């Protein structure tokens, strides 16, 4: 009988410890992150670039040229859409691109976002893709 009582108490204690570690599904969803990717186009034609230019009185020359500063612009743009950007990365894919403004600029841009923001990012032209390998990647977290 003593063993049964100890077994029941130990089981209840383990269940209590396990239940205490669980969070509601909203908290769990916010903790999950996914990578998304896009090939930006040239001539400051991407949505975050157009938004920055509109907010800076059409100052094309003032748009940041440094990747780290550009990532800050991108992060701010998507955070204004309610997307939690947790990290960003870029990989140069090609040094030869066409000259039209609608052409890709030769890199792939990656953003690490909450899983719940995936649909918003897909609506913005991104696809779910992990930076993975091969080739060098520049990360900005």
RAGI-V339993 format. One record per backbone hydrogen bond with DSSP energy under -1.0 kcal/mol. NH is the residue of the N-H (numbers start at 1). CO is the residue of the C=O. Records with the same first field share a line. If there is no record, write none. Layout:
NH->CO / CO
//
This chain:
5->1
6->2
7->3
8->4
9->5
10->6
11->7
12->8
13->9
14->10
15->11
16->12
17->13
18->14
19->15
20->16
28->24
29->25
30->26
31->27
34->113
36->111
37->127
38->109
42->103
45->42
50->46
51->47
52->48
53->49
54->50
55->51
58->53
59->56
60->58
63->60
70->66
71->67
72->68
73->69
74->70
75->71
76->72
77->73
78->74
79->75
80->76
82->79
83->78
85->83
86->112
88->140
89->110
90->138
91->108
93->106
94->106
103->100
105->40
108->91
109->38
110->89
111->36
112->87
113->34
115->32
117->114
118->115
121->117
122->118
123->119
125->122
126->121
127->37
129->35
138->90
140->88
//
